[in-house]
Amino acid sequence: MDFMSRIVRVPRAHEPEHAAETRALFPDLPEPLGELVAGAAGCSPYLRTLAEAERDWLPGALEAPEAAWAALLAALPEVADDALPAELRRAKRRVALLIALADLAGVWPLETVTARLTEFAGLACDLALKAAVARQARRGKVPGADESAARQDAAGMVVLAMGKMGAGELNYSSDIDLICLYDETRFDEAELHDARAAFVRATRQMSATLSDRTAEGYVFRTDLRLRPDPSVTPVCMAMEAAERYYESLGRTWERAAYVKARPCAGDLDAGARFLEALRPFVWRKHLDFAAIEDAHNMRLRIREHKGLAGPITLPGHDMKLGRGGIREIEFFTQTRQIIAGGRDPALRVRGTVDGLARLAGQGWVPQETAELLTRHYRFHREVEHRLQMLRDAQTHALPSAEAEFDRLAAFMDRDRADLQRELRDRLGEVHETIESFFAPDEAAAPPDVAAPGVEMLDQEVIARWHSYPALRSARAEEIFKRLRPDILSRLARTAHPNEALLAFDGFLAGLPAGVQVFSLFEANPQLIDLLVDIAGTAPALAAHLSRNAGVFDAVIGGDFFAPWPGRGALESELADRMAREDDYERRLDAARRWFREWHFRVGVHHLRGLIGADDAGRQYADLAGAVIGALWPVVVEQFAAKHGAPPGRGAVVVGMGSLGAERLNATSDLDLIVIYDAQGAEGSDGRRPLSSGAYYARLTQALITALTAPMAEGRLFEVDMRLRPSGHQGPVATGWDAFRHYQREEAWTWEHLALTRARVVTGAPDLADDVEAFRATLLAETGTPEGVLHEVARMRDRIAAAKTPDGPWDPKLGPGRMQEIELVAQAGTLLAGEMARDVASGLDACVAIGWLDDADRSALLQAHGLCWQVLQVGRLLDARSLDPERIGEGGAAFVLRETGHDDIASLHAALQQATDWAAGVIDAALARRPGEATDGD
């Protein structure tokens, strides 16, 4: 479709006489092209000048604008260096004229207009830079680079486009913000001084080519002041020096600037490497709500500096920096991106409209807010372009005089009154939306006693808060001062206020720093409710949160209360999270951060009654399986890089005990064994080869280290390998043939009992199938009643002699408690040759072989279920056995809700009664043989 048929609007001429004069210059232009050019010239003296200067070129360009655009850009790289400044200026005139007419006519939408302005700016920078560097190389000033090489990649120098140019959003009369760097690794140390001097000269020459005003005009005004510390640093810096600056001194506004940064000229690959190195600086691993206050303060400083504070009045209002303006929308978008972009890579886009769409799509801002701001942003940019087209001025100010407002309205084909009304409405709506985000409540904080009950809180506890490390900075204290009344009010409304206050006090005392966490709370008040809930129920978990406050990130990630995704989805998510890191230790730390978030989620869901003890046990087991499943290939890859690929068909990691049964609690360690099959291979073939046995032993140790090492982000699990063949004396990894031989010929009955709960967690699929098939065969063959029952009785006695229960509330140890019931279930599984791993199925097997009757089974299941609930609650509350004296009233309420009892005394009586009954059932069962149970036993 040609240009003429796509015209949807034409500006009304504000000065008809000038429109007529311009139309007379183009007698052969058909309508509405002639009307478009005349209307533009009748509103804008600048466009009238351009049209007169390009009267020979314009008709052909309008006949085929896409071809004209392509030809214009294609011609420039062929221009000789000495003619380049003049040719770039002539090209700029044509670019400005063609884009203006396409924009005014509605033929090119905003995104095309800004993208083409940016495309031309990028080409102009690249040509000017390479010409300047080539000039330095021709003079022998660039060590090791000749002129030809300099024209290829500017000898390692790169220009980063910042701001609107980086985002592909240049306005019609925009400055271009550039940062110039060079790759110092391309030069020897002795050459660095000369190289830097050459690149500084080249930068100045490039800037002059683009920005000097000559008889032909200028190309782009350039601004080099976004570089680190511009008052003392050269205009072109070494990348390493820039990295050091950002790592140690970089500020929030500089992080925001790098959201839009893009290599645009010179050595683009080096520029991409630099931006990748800066990724941790720009995109923080935790949600960064402290950026909100930084951005808000920056807005206020800009308003103050530019004199833009006060109510919105249209005459002279700045469409960019004023209230409700373009910068407000950009700040909103970039700040949200900075907050969440470290966790959500989908948000790492440069454009404002694209950023708003991603934020809405990922659930970080409401869809209606993103759509509203997008509509207003496009309109604001249209107004901005018209203001700048009038006289090619870098202005964003609305006209102060009515006559000039009439000119702007005509340029937009509008009536002045309608345009002014729409401007007021749009600016006001943007301002209200943005202000509610940056400063939801600017009023002075109310006194602490504003809410009922606050005066009853322990004032001595509250008085010591100011001495805590979290409040040592003035900024943290200022934010917390705004939060404190709300926190105290919520604490006062809990069932046990002073108990909750003490738990919150423990959280606050453990925080090493407060700005980030307090900013997080201020932006997300629902997190205060969650913390108060946790503090009032599980003080130990609140203390854990103070050391790992980053787990709050997951709560506002959008799916914290979504249905449980299952192990497969978890493992895939963790693998993706680790894949974003390019270093082994960072991957292990990423796994630890991920695990803490999901582990916290399970605990919160359990505390709030969204899941019960059984669901929590399965979810903790899913997490452990996902961690092992995602870590294993990473560990293997790291190990293989030095020692070669695993010999034979690889290995499997087998979960034993509670992990095998997929029933963990909040503090469970992991019982693991590793089985490998070298298939006769003597060793690996890496650069440091190992024998097969040594290879798998050290690989297993690497996995254990990956799980247990206390790194910067903590540890994942404690690991117990004692269930492997021969226990402490055996190798940490067992060969497949040796494992089968041991289990058939040497294993004790208790080891076969342990195998009833064994489950392959990860590893070579075919070997996993073989292990499971062998387990099924072995369990079907080895369960003789005499041996099994004798071993169960013996193990019961040994456990009773060696381990003392931790008081009357210990759910695991003691007659009729979990460990004894699970032992009976394992015995039934082994005797029946069953494959199921859970307690209920094991007790079903006991009934099926006539060892227990239905009443026995019910008694054991009831006791085990109650013990399991008590265990899960106790481990979540303080990682020890339940103690009503220690868990407080909030914790007691939690355990009563979980178990369905009215008070602690009745729960204790029920626990004692159920376990006494279970102990009697087990005593009786061990005194008979399968087939001897009757309904009357």
N, C-alpha and C positions, 0 to 999 in steps of 0.2 A: 504494500500500500504506500502511495507516494505522500510526500510531506503535505501537499495542499489538501488532500482529502482527509487528512487526520487533524486538521485545525479545528479546535473546539471553542476557542475564544480569541478575541482581538481587543487590545486596549483602545479605549477612547482617547482621541488626541486632546491633550490639555491645551496645546497651542496649535490651533488649526492651520495658521499660516506656515509654521515650520513643517507640519505634516504635508501640506500641499507642495512645498518646495522639495521635500524629499521624494514624494511620489513622482514628481516630474523628472527626477533623476533615473527612474526605472519605468519608462513608458511601456516596455514589453512584458512586465510582470503581470500575470493574470491575477484576477481576484480569486480568493481573498488574500493572496500573497502580498499584493500591492497595498491593500488596506492594513495588513499586519505591519509591514515595514513603515508605512506612514504613521500609523497609530503609535508605534514605538518611538519614532523620531519626534512626534508631537508631544510626547511626555518626557523623554529623556534627552537632554543635550548631549550626553555621552554617546548614546546609541546613534544619534543623528550624525555625529562626527565620524563614528566608525562606518556607518553606511556610506557616507560620502567618500571616505578613504578607500573603501572596498567595492566601489560601484561596478567594477569590471568582474570581480570574483563572485559577488553575492548571488546573482541570478542563477549561475550554474550550481552553486552550493545548495541553494534552496530547491533546485530541481532534483538533486540526488544527495541529500545531506549525509547519509551513511557513507557513501562513496567519497564525498568531499572530506569527511572526518578522517577516514582511513588514509586517504592520499596525503592529507596535511601531516599526520603523524609519521607516515612512511618516509616522507621527504627529509625530515629533519636529521636523521642519523647520517645522511649523505653529505651534510653541509660541512665545509672546511672550518677548522677551528677559528680562523680569523674572521670568518663571516657569521659565526654562530650567534654572537650577541644580537646582531641586527635581525637575523632570520627568526630567532626565538621571539623577538618583539613583534615582528610582523605576524608570526603564527599566533601569538597571544591575541592580537587584534581580531583575527579571524575566528579564533576559538571563542572569544568573548561575544562577538556578534552572532555567530551561529547558535551558540548555547542560549543566548538571551532570547532570540526569536523562537527557538524550539520550546523554551520554557514558557514564554508569554503565550504562545499558541496552544499550550497543553499537549504538544506532540511528544515531548520527553517528560516523563514524571520526575519528581524530586530526586529519586534515587539515581536515575540516569544522568540528570544534570550534575549532581555532586560527584558521581563516579567519573564523569568525563573531565570535569575540572581537575579532579585528582589524578586521573590518568595523564593528562597533559603536564601537570606539575611534576609527576614522577619522572616522565621522560625528560623534561627540561633539567631537572636536578641531575639525572644520570649523565646526560650529555655534557652539561657544564662541569660536573665533577671529573669525568674521565678526560675531558680536554685539559683541565687544570693539572691533573696528576700526570698526564702525558707530557705536558710542558715541563714539569719538574723532572720527569724521567729523562727527557731529551737533553736537559741541561746536566744530567748526571747527579741529581740531588736526591734520588730515591735509591737507596742501596739495593743492589741486586736486581733492579727492575729496568727493563728497556721500555721504549715507547709502546711497542706492540703489546707487551704484557700489561702495561698500565691501562691500555684501552680495553683489555679483557675484563679485568676485575678491580681496576683502580689500585692495584698493588697491595690489596688487603685493607683498603679504606672503605668504610661504609657510611651511608647517611641513613639515619633512622627518621622516618616521618612520624611526627607526634601529633596529638590533638586531632583536629578535623581531617588533616591530610592522612594521618595514619589510619583513621577509620573510613576513609573514602568518602568524606562528607564536606569537602571544601565548599565554602560559600563563594558567592559570585566575585567578591573583591577581597578575597581572603589573604591574610599573611600566611606564610607557611612556617611552622615550627619544626626545626631540625636539630638533631643531635649528631655530631660527626665523631666517629671513632676509627681507630685503626687496630689491626690485629698485630700486636707486638711479637707474637710467636714466630712471625715470618722473618724476623731479623735477629742477628746476633746481638749480644749485649753492647758490643762496641759500636754497632750501627744505629742503635735506638735514638741517639740524640739527633743524628742527621735525618733519620726517617721522620721523627716528630716535627722537626723544623720544616721539612718538605710538605708534610700533610697540613700543617698550619697554614702555610702559604697557599696551598691548593684550596683549602677551605675558604680563605679570604677571596681568592680569585673566583671560585664558584659563586660565592655570595654576591660579588660585584657583577658577574655576568647576569645574575638573575634580578638583582634589585636596583642597580644604578639607573637613574633616570637619564635618558639620552633624548635626542631629537625624535627617535622612534618610540619613546615611552619606556616602560619597564616590563619585566616578565612577572615576577612575584616579589613582594616584600618578604625578606627572610628574617627570621628571629632565631638566634642560636643560644638564647639564654636559658633554655630548659636543661642544659647540661649540668652535671654536678658542680655546685659552688661556682657559678659563672664569674663572680668578681675576682677570683684568683686562679682559675684554671684556664688553659689554652682553649681555643675554639675547636680543636680536634684533640681528643684524649686517647690514651691507650685503653683497650678494653679491660685489661686487668685492673687498672687504676679506677675505672668507673665501677667495676664490680666491688672492689674494696669499699668504695664510698657508700654504695647502696647497702651493702651488708652491715656496715657499722653506723652510718649516719642517715640512711634513707628515711624520708618522712612519708606520711600517708598521702599527701598530695602527689608525691613522686610515684608512689605505687599506682595511684589513680591514673597518672599520665601514661604509665606503661601498659595500662589496659588496652590503649589504642595504638601502641607503638608498632611500627612495621618497617622492615628494611625496604628502602625505595630506590637506592642508587649505590653503585659501586659493587663491592663484594657481598652479594646478598646471602651467600652461604655463611660467611663469617658473621653477618648480622643475625641470622637465624640462630647460630650457636650462642651468640651473646644473649639473646632474649631467652633462650632455653636455660642458660646459666642463671638468669635473673628470675626464673619462674618461682623459686621458693620465697624470694623477696616480695613479689607481686601477689602471689596466690598462697596465702597462709594455710597450713594444714588444718587449723581449727577455724570455726566461724568467728569472724572478726568484727563484732558489733561495736568495738571501740572506734572503728572507722566512721560510724555515724556522727559521733560528736566532733571528730576532726573535720569532717566535711561540713557540718553545721557551722563550726567556728570559722572555717574558710569562707563560707557564704557570707557570714556576718562581717568579716574583715573586708571582703570585696565590696559589699554594700557601703561600708563606712568609708573606705578609701575612695570609692567612686562617687560618694555622695548620693547613693541610690536608696537610702533608707526612707521610710515613710510610706503613706498610702499610695496606691496606684493612681496616677493622673496621666492622661494620654499625652499631652504636649511634652515632647522631649523624652518620653519614656524609653528606656533602653530595652529593646526586644531581646537582647542577649543576656545582660547582666542584671537587669531590673527584676523586681518581683514578678513572679509568674512567667519569667522569660525562658529562653532556650537553655541557659546554663543550669537553671533549676532542674529541668528535665534530665539533662546530662548528668548532673550530680546525683540525682535520684538513681539513675540507671547504673552508673559506675560504682556508687557506694554499695548498692545491693550486689553487684557483681563481685566486688572486693570481699564483702562479707562472706559470701557463700562459694565463690569460685574455686577456692582451695579444695573444697570437698566435692564440688560438682563441675567437672571440666566442661560440661555442655554450656556453661555460662561464659566461657572465655572467648567471647566474640568482640569485635571492635566497634561495630556500628551501634548507634543508639536505638534505632527501630528494631534491629535484629536482637539487641540486648534485651529490650522490653519484651519481645516475643519469647525469647528463651526463658526469661525470668517467670513469665506467666505459665509457659509450658511445663516448667519444672516445679511449679507450685510455690515460688518464692514471693510473688506478688499476685494479688487478685487479677483475674483476666480482665475484669471491667476497668481496673485502674490502668493496666497496660494499654488497653484499647483507647481509653480517654487520653492518656498522655501521648500516644502515638498520633492521634488525630490533631491534637494541639501542636505537637512538635512539627508536623508537616506544614500546618498553617503558619506557624511562627517562622519557619524557614522560608516559606514563600514571601512573607512580608519582608523578611531580612533581604532576600535577593532583590526585591523591587526597590527597596531603599538604596541598595548599593548600585543598581543599574542606572539610577537617576543621574549620578555624576561620577561613577567609578570611585566612590569614596568608601573607605573601610569604616562604615558607620552602622550603628544598630539603633540609632535614636529616631523615634517617630518625629515628624515635623512639629515645630512649635507654632508656625503660622498657619492660619486657615487656608491660605492660598496654596501652600505647599502640601497640605493635607488633601486638598482637592486634586492636586497633581498625582499624589500617591493613589487616591481612590480611582482616578481615571485610568492609571496604569494597571490597576487590578480589575478594571471594568466594573466598578462598584460605585454606589452613592456614598458620599462622605459620611452621612449620618449612620447608614447601615454598617459601614466598615468600622466606625468608631464604637458602635454598640457591640459588634461582634468581638472587637479587640478587648473591650472591657470584660465581657463575659468570659472569654477564653483565658485572659491573664488572671482573672480572679479565680477561676476554677483550678488552674494549674497551681497558683499560690496556695490555695486551701489544701489541695491534695498533698503537695510537697511539704508544707508546714506541718501537717499532721504526722508526717513520717519523721522529719528531722527534730521537731520540737513539739511533741504531743501535749505537753503541759509545762508551760514556761512560768506558771505561777509559783510563788514561794511555797516551799514545803510546809505543810501544816505541822503543828506541834505534835510530839509523840503521843500525847494523851487525847488526841482528837477522837479516837475510836473507843467504844465501850470496852472496858476490861484491860486496856493497856496499862493503866495505873497500878494494876495488881501484879504485873510482871516484876520479876526481881531486878530492881534498879542497879544493884551492885554488879550483876552480870552485864547489863547494858553499858554501865559506866566504863568497863575495862576494854570495850571494843576499840576505842581510839588508839590503844597501844599495840594493836595487832599488826603484823607485817602487811596484811592486805590493805591497810589504811595509811600506810606510811607516806604515800605521795599525795600532794594537794589535789591532783585530778581525781584519784580514787576516792578521796574523802568528799569531794564535791558531788560526785555521782551518788555515793552511798548516802549522803545527806538527803538527797531527793528520794531515795528508795526506802530509807529507814522507817518513816511513818507507815508505809504500806506493809512492810515486813512485820512490824510490831502489831499492826492491826490484824494481820492474818494469824500470827502466833497467838494472839489473844482469843481468837475465835476457835482454836483447836480444843479438843476434849480435855486436854491436860496441858494448859498453857506453859507453865514453868518447866515442865518436863521437855516440851518442844523447844522452849527457849534455850535450855541447856544444850540440847542436841544441835540447834542452830549455832550456838556459841562454839561448839566443837568444830563445826564446819568452818566458821569464820576464822577461828584460831589457826586452823590448818592450812588456810589459803596462803601460798607464798606471795601472791600479788593479787590485786583486786580489780584493776581497771577493766580487763577483758571480761571477767565474770560479771561485774556490776553493770557494765554496758550491755551484756547479754541479757541480764534480768530487766534492765530498763526498756529494752526493745521488745522483750517477750515476757510480760508480767505473768503469764501462765506458768513460767518456770519457777516463780517464787512459790506459787501454790504447790507445785510438785515437790520442791525442796522442803517446804513446811510439812507436807504430808510425810515425806521420808524421815525428816527430823523427828516428827512426833511418833513415828512407828519404829524406825530402825536407825538409832543413833550411830551404830557402827558403819552403816552404809552412808550416812551423811558425812562421817569423818573420811571415809574412802573417797567421797565426791570432792572433798576439799583438795585432795592430792591428784584427782583425775577429773577436774571440772570440764575437760574437753568432751566428756561423754554427753553433756547437755546438748552438744551440737546435734546429736541424733534425734533428740526430742522434737526439734523444729525442722527436721529434714523433710517432713511431709508425710512419711509413712510409718511413724513411730507406733501408731495404734492400729495399723493395718493387720490383716490376718497373717499368721506365721507363714513364711515363704517355703519352708522345708529345706533340708540339707542341700539338695542340688542347686537351688537358687542361691543359697548362702555361699556355697563353695565357688560358684561362678562369679559372684560379686567380689569375694575376697581376691580371687585370682586376677580380676580386672583391676582392683585397687593396687595390688602389688605390682602388676605389669606397668603401672604408670611411673614406677621408680626405676632408676637405672643403676642402682647400687644394691648389693646384697643386704647390707645392714639396714638400709632404708626400707627395703622390702620387709624385713623382719619387724622393724618398728611399725610399718604400716599395718602389718598383721596384728600387732598388739593393740594399736589404736582401734582398729576395726572390731577386734574381739571385745574390747572393753565396752564399746558402744552397744553391741548386741547383748552382751552379758548383762549390762545395766538395764536394757529393755526387758529382758526376761524377769529380772528382779522387780522392776517397777510394775509390770503386768501382774506379777504374783502379789505384790503388796496391795495393789488396788483391787484385787479380786477378779481381774479379767481372766486369769487362768488359775487352776488349782495345782496341787502338788504334783499330780501325774503329768499334766501338760508341761509344767516347769521342768520336770526330770527329762522328758523327751526333748525339750527345746535346748536344755544345757547339753545334752548328748549330741543333738544335731550340730550345735556350735563346735563342739570338740571334733566331731567328724569332719566338718567343713574346714576347720583350721588344719588338721592333719592332711586332709585331701588336697588342699591348696598349697600347703607348704612342701609336701613331699617332692613334687616335680621341681620346685625351686631349689630345694636342697640338693637333689640329684644333679641338676644342671650346674650348680656351683661346684659341686664335688667333681663332676665329670670334666669340667674345664681344666682341671689339673691332672686328674688320674685316669681320664678316659671314660667311655661309656660303660655302664654296668655289664660285667661279663654274663653270658648266658641270657636267660630270659628275664632277669631282674629279680625284684623282691616284692613282698607284700608286708604291710604293717597290720598286725592283728590286735584288735582291742579285746582285752580280757575284763573280767569282773563287771563293774557297773557300766563301763564304756561299752563292753560287748553286749550287755543287756539293754543298752540305750536308756539308762536311768541314772543320771548324774544329779548332784546337788550343786549349790552355789559355790562350794569350796572343794569339790572333788579333785583328786589327782587322777592320773591316767595310768592304768596297767596295760603295758604294751609288750608284744614280742615281735621280732622281725624274722621272717623266713625268706631265704633266697634260694634260687636254683641257678647255679653257674653252668649247668649242662656240660660238665667236663672241662670247661675252659680253665686254664691254669691261672689266668690273671687278666688284668685290663691292659689296654694298649695306649694309654695316654702318655704325656711327656714325662710323668712320674708314675710309671706302672706299679701296680700292687698285685700280690697274689689274691685269688678270689676271696679266700677267707678273710684276709686283712682288709680287702676292699670293702666288703659288706660290713665288717665290724666297725670300720672307721666311718662309713656312710651312716650306719645306725647311730653312732656317737654324734655325728653332725646333726642328725635329726633331733636327738635329745637336746643338744645345745640350742638348736633353733627354737625349741619349745620352752626350755627352762632358763636360758641365759637372762640375767637381770640387765636389760639394755636401757637406753634412755627412756623408752616408753614402758619399762617394767618387764615382767615375765608373763608367759602365757599359762603354763601349767607346771606342776611338779609331776615327774614321770617315775614310775616304779617298774623295773624290768625283772623283778624277782620271780615272776611266774614263767620265765623262759626255762627250757630244759636245764637241769642241774643248778638252777637258781643262781646265786652269786658266783659259783665256781664256773658255770658254763659261759661260752662266748656270748656277747650281746646280740649277735645275729646267728641264726641256726640254719645250716644247709637243709634243703628239702629232703634229701635222702636220710640225713642224720635225724631230722625231726620225726620222720615216719618210723625209723628204726627205734628211736628212743621211746616213742609213745606206745609202740607194740611190745617192746621187749623189756624196757627198763623203768617206765614211768610208774609212779605211785598212784594209788587209787585217787588220792586228793587231786592229782594233776588231771586225771580224767574228769573228775567232778568240775574242775576249773574250766575244762574244754566245753562243758555244756553251755557256757556263756560266751565262748570265743566267737569273734566275728571279724572278718577281714574289713578293715576300714578303707584302705587304699592300696594301690600298687598294681603290678602286672595283672591284667584281667584273666589271662589263661591260668596263671599260677593261683590266682584267687579262687577260680572255679575248682581247681584240683584240691586246694586246701579244704574247701567246704565239702567236697565229695569225700575226702579222707575222713574228715570229722564225722560225717554221717555214718560211714562204715565203722569207724572205731567205736562210736557210741552204741551202735547196734550190737557189737561183738563183745564188749568188755564189762558189761554191767552184771556181774554175778552177785546175788543177794548177800551171801556171807561176807564177801570182801567189802562190798559197798557199805553195808550197815555197820560192820565192825569199824571201818574207817570213819564213818560219820560220828559214831559214838566216841571214838578216840579223839577226833578233832574237836568235838564239843567239850570234852574234858580238858584238852590242852588249852583251848581258848579261855575256858573258865579259870584255869590255873594261872595263865600268863597275863591276862588282861582284866583289870578291875573296872567295872562300870563307873562312868562319871556321874554318880549320883542316881537318884530315883527317876530322873527324866532322861537318862541315856537311852536313846531309841535303838541303838545298834547292839550293845553288849548286855548280856544278862539272860537269864532263863526266859524263853518264850519271846525274845526280841528278834530284831531283823536278821542278824547274822545266823542265828539258829534256824529260823524259818527258811531262809534262803538256802541253807545247807540241806534241809529236808527236801526242798523243791529241786535242787540239783541232783540229789540222790534219786528222786522219782524219775527225773528226766533220763538219767543214766540207766536206771533199771529198766525203763520202758523203751530205751533206744530211740527216744524222741529227739527232735531237732530244735524245738522252740527254746527260747532263752529266758523268757519272763517267768516270774514267780507263779502267776496264776496257772500258766500252762504246765509248769512243773508239778504243782499240786494236783491238777487234773490228772496228770500221769500217775501220781501216787494213788488216786482213787481207782484209775483204770486197772492197775495191777493188784488191787485189793490190799494195799498197805494202809491206806486211810479210807475212812468212810466220808460221806458227804458232810456230816456234822463236823468232823475233824477238819476237813478242807475249809469250811466256813469259818471255824474258829481261828485257824492259822491266817486266812486271808484278812479277817477283821483285825487281828492283832498287827499283822504286817502293814496294812493300810493306815492304821492309826499311828504306828511308829514312823512310817514314811512321812506322813503329814507333819508330825512333830519334828522329825529330822530336817525336812526342807525348810520349815519356818525357822528353826534354830540356827541353821547354817546361814540363812539369809540375814537374820537379825544381828548375830555377832560372831559367826564362824565357830561357835562352840555348841555343846549340848544346851538344850533349852534350860533356862533357869528363871523362873518367874520373878525372883528377887533382882535379877540383873536386867531383864528386858523392859521393865517399866510397864506402865499401864497401856501405852500405845501398842507395844509389842504383844502384851497379853491379849488385847482386843483382836489383834491380827491372828494369833494362834487359835483363839476361840472361834473366830469367824471361819477359819480354815477347817477346824475339826467339828464344828456344829455344836459346841457345848456352850452352856450359859455362864460358867465361871470356872476358874482354875481348879478349885477343889473337885468339882464333878469331873473335869477332864482327867485330873490325876487319878481319881478313883477308877474311871473307865480304862485308863491306860494300865493300871495295875491289875485290874480284873481281867482284861483281855490277854495280857502277857502271862498271867498266872495260868489261865485256861490253856493258852498255847503251849506253855511249858509242860503242863500235864499231858496234852496230846502228844507232844514229842517224846516224853518219857514212855508213854504207852506204846508208841509206834516202834521205838527202838527195842522194845521187849518182845516184838513179834516179827514175823516174816511176811513178805507179800503174799496175799491170798488169805491171810488170817483175819483181816478186818471184818467186822460185822456192824450192822447199824446200831447195835447196842453198846459198842465199845466206848 
